[in-house]
Amino acid sequence: MSAARFPDGMERRAAVELRASGRRLEGYAATFGVAARIGGFSETIRVGAFRASLLAKKDVLALVDHDPGRLLARTSSGTLRLEEDAKGLRFELDVPDTQLGRDVLALAERRDLGGMSFGFRVTDEAWSSRDQRELRAVELVEVSVVHAHPAYAATSIQARSQQQGFDGAASRRRWLETI
């Protein structure tokens, strides 16, 4: 498990389970209602916590181990697609044909990676006790593939071939029709 808070107020969380086969990575960077032990407290993410951040259409990065020098994709270029569904924050990213991309893909295919993570700033939270925190709304900054031990065990990642499609716009329209 990992947790970090930085001087700029951004927090990072990580989670486990990686699967791979193809040139596209997809899975969940965060899941709702699943408790994670973060240092001295337990944390869950409420359904809808990413909604406002995703609707704001700010540029979100896909990194390796939260390192901005190890960029895999970004929403502004369309190489990273994000959506919130009933399970959590779903992502899909096109793996670049770079050494970093090939290395991440090879490790994901072997299931050697530790999991997924996300970097965020809290915009709304609730504490039910000194050691029970619920994230109600966050400003999403980045999602990361992590090599080591993530905090949220229910996230997932798998590789897919380019032929299998994910229509983020269509998924977002279906999601908006349900609210």
C-alpha positions in Angstrom: 0.0 0.0 0.0 1.2 3.5 -0.7 0.0 6.9 0.1 1.6 10.3 -0.2 0.6 13.9 0.3 2.7 16.6 -1.3 3.2 20.3 -0.6 0.8 21.2 -3.5 -2.0 19.3 -1.8 -2.0 16.5 -4.3 -2.4 12.9 -3.0 -1.6 9.7 -4.7 -3.2 6.2 -4.2 -2.2 2.9 -5.8 -3.9 -0.4 -6.3 -3.2 -4.0 -7.5 -4.0 -6.4 -10.3 -2.6 -6.1 -13.8 -3.3 -8.2 -16.9 -2.0 -7.7 -20.4 -2.1 -8.8 -24.1 -2.0 -6.2 -26.9 -1.1 -2.6 -27.6 -3.7 -1.0 -25.3 -3.9 -1.0 -21.6 -7.3 -0.8 -19.9 -8.8 -1.4 -16.5 -9.6 0.5 -13.3 -7.4 3.1 -11.7 -9.8 3.4 -8.7 -12.8 1.4 -7.5 -15.7 2.6 -5.4 -16.6 1.4 -1.9 -13.5 -0.7 -1.5 -11.6 0.2 1.7 -7.9 0.7 1.5 -5.6 1.2 4.5 -3.7 4.4 4.0 -1.1 4.9 6.8 -3.2 5.3 10.0 -6.7 5.4 8.4 -9.0 3.5 6.2 -10.3 5.2 3.0 -13.1 4.5 0.5 -14.1 6.3 -2.7 -17.7 7.3 -3.1 -19.5 6.6 -6.4 -19.4 9.9 -8.4 -16.1 11.1 -6.8 -14.5 11.7 -10.2 -17.6 13.0 -12.0 -16.9 16.8 -11.8 -13.3 16.3 -12.6 -14.0 14.3 -15.7 -16.7 16.7 -16.9 -14.3 19.6 -16.5 -12.2 18.0 -19.3 -8.9 19.0 -17.8 -5.8 17.3 -19.2 -5.1 14.1 -17.2 -1.9 12.2 -17.6 -1.1 8.5 -17.6 2.3 8.0 -16.0 4.6 5.3 -14.7 5.0 5.4 -10.9 3.7 9.0 -10.7 6.8 10.3 -12.6 6.0 13.1 -15.0 9.1 12.2 -16.9 7.6 8.8 -17.7 4.6 9.7 -19.7 2.5 7.0 -21.4 -0.6 9.0 -22.6 -2.9 12.0 -21.9 -6.5 12.9 -22.3 -5.8 16.1 -24.3 -4.3 14.0 -27.1 -7.0 11.3 -27.0 -4.4 8.6 -26.1 -5.9 8.3 -22.6 -9.6 7.8 -22.1 -11.4 7.9 -18.7 -14.9 7.2 -17.6 -16.6 6.7 -14.3 -19.0 3.7 -14.2 -20.7 1.8 -11.4 -17.4 0.0 -10.5 -15.0 2.9 -10.5 -12.7 5.0 -12.6 -12.2 3.1 -15.8 -9.3 3.9 -18.1 -8.0 2.9 -21.5 -4.7 4.1 -22.9 -2.9 3.5 -26.2 0.6 2.2 -25.4 3.2 4.3 -27.2 5.8 2.6 -29.4 8.6 3.8 -27.2 11.0 1.9 -25.0 9.0 2.9 -21.9 5.7 1.7 -23.6 7.3 -1.6 -24.7 8.7 -2.2 -21.2 5.4 -1.5 -19.5 3.5 -3.6 -21.9 5.9 -6.5 -21.5 5.6 -6.3 -17.7 1.8 -6.1 -17.9 1.6 -9.1 -20.2 3.7 -11.1 -17.6 1.6 -9.7 -14.7 4.7 -8.4 -13.1 3.4 -4.9 -12.4 2.1 -4.0 -9.0 -1.1 -2.3 -10.1 -2.7 1.1 -10.9 -2.7 4.3 -9.0 -4.1 7.8 -9.2 -3.0 11.3 -8.2 -5.6 13.8 -7.0 -6.5 16.8 -4.9 -9.5 16.4 -2.5 -12.4 18.7 -3.1 -14.9 17.0 -0.8 -14.3 14.4 1.9 -16.0 13.1 5.0 -14.5 11.5 8.1 -16.8 9.2 10.1 -14.2 8.8 12.8 -10.5 9.6 13.2 -9.6 6.7 11.0 -12.4 6.4 8.5 -12.3 8.7 5.4 -14.5 8.8 2.4 -13.5 10.7 -0.8 -16.6 12.3 -2.1 -15.1 14.4 -4.8 -11.6 14.8 -6.2 -9.7 16.7 -8.8 -8.0 14.0 -10.9 -4.5 14.9 -11.9 -3.1 11.6 -13.2 -3.3 7.9 -13.3 -0.2 5.7 -13.0 0.9 2.2 -13.7 2.9 1.2 -10.6 5.7 -1.3 -10.4 5.5 -2.0 -6.6 2.7 -2.1 -4.0 -0.5 -0.2 -4.6 -3.0 0.8 -1.9 -6.3 -0.2 -3.6 -6.4 -3.9 -4.3 -9.4 -3.9 -6.5 -8.0 -1.9 -9.5 -7.1 -3.7 -12.7 -5.2 -3.3 -15.9 -5.0 -5.5 -19.0 -3.6 -5.1 -22.5 -5.8 -5.2 -25.6 -5.2 -5.1 -29.3 -5.9 -1.9 -31.2 -8.8 -3.6 -33.0 -10.9 -3.8 -29.8 -12.5 -0.4 -29.4 -13.5 1.7 -26.4 -15.7 4.6 -27.4 -15.3 7.0 -24.6 -17.7 9.5 -26.0 -20.4 6.9 -26.4 -19.8 5.6 -22.9 -19.9 9.1 -21.5 -23.2 9.7 -23.4 -24.7 6.5 -21.9 -23.4 7.5 -18.5 -24.9 11.0 -18.7 -28.3 9.5 -19.8 -28.4 7.6 -16.5 -28.0 10.6 -14.2 
